[in-house]
Amino acid sequence: MATLSRYLHQPHTADCSCSVCWSRRAPAPVLSQSTPCDQCRPVSVAKVDGIWKAKPAFICAKHTPPPRPPKYWNVIYDSGNPTPFVPVREPFELEG
């Protein structure tokens, strides 16, 4: 019976398709819009003369989320209010 220690620290083949090897071969990720830039500033809190002062965060126009969802968000089919589930408490028999 093979033990786990026999398989640990074994080199991967050149054409290995495991998730670790794939992530090493994948190109560097593109910075997302949620990544703050040098203009964005997180919230900061400091104690000044014994009083805590908070400096609000600032998010530049590029990283500010839009006020409305994208145009492709729409209702495909609205069937109205959902019908509540009412459990059957009495046993029944099928007819026919």
N, C-alpha and C positions, 0 to 999 in steps of 0.2 A: 504494500500500500504506500502510495506516494505521500509525502508530507508537504506541508505548505512551505517550509523553509527551502525545499528543493527548487521551488519556482520563484522565490523572491530574488530580486536583484539580477535577473537574467536579462541579457540584452535583447532588444526587439529587432526583428528582421528589418531590412531596408524597405520592404513593401508592407509593413505592418499597418493595419487600419484601425487600431484601437483608438479610443478617444484621446489619450495622451499624445500619441504620435500624430494624430490628425491635427490637434491644436497646435503642435509645434510647427507643422507644415503650413497651417492656415496663415493668410496674410494678416498683418497687424490690423486690429479693429479700427474702424473709422470713429472719430470722436462724435458722440451723439449730441443732440441739441441740449440735453440736460446737463452736459458737462459744463461747469462754470468757466467763464473766460476771465481775463484779467480785469474787466470792468465790473463783473459781478462781485458782490461782497456778502458774506454770510452775516448772521446776527452776531453781535459781540456784546458782552456784558462786562463791565468793569466797576470797581468800587472807587468812588471819588469822594474824598472828605467824609468817609464813613457812610456814604449813600450809594446804593447800587444804581448805576446808570446803564441803560440799554441803548445800543445803537441799532436801529432797524436794518434789516437786510435790504440790499439793492440788487435787482435783477435787470440786466440791460434789455433793450427792446428785442434783441435777437433771441433771447432765452425766455422771454415772457410768454406764457401760454396764451393762445388766442381766446377771446371772450366767448366764442361760440364753437361748437364742435365742427369738424370738417364737413364739407357739403355732401360727401358720400354717406354720411350717417342719416338714415331716414327709416321710417316705419314701413316695413314690407307689407304686413297684414295685421290689422288690429281687430281682434275678434270680440272686443268689449271686455267687461269685467270678468275676472275668473269665476268659475262656478265652484263653490266650496264643496269639499268632500264630506259626505254624510255617511258614516259607517252604518251598515245593516246590522242590527242587534238581534234580529230574530232569524232562525234558520229557515231556509226556503228550499223547495224542490223544483227542478225544472219540469215544465210541462211538455208533453208530446213525445 
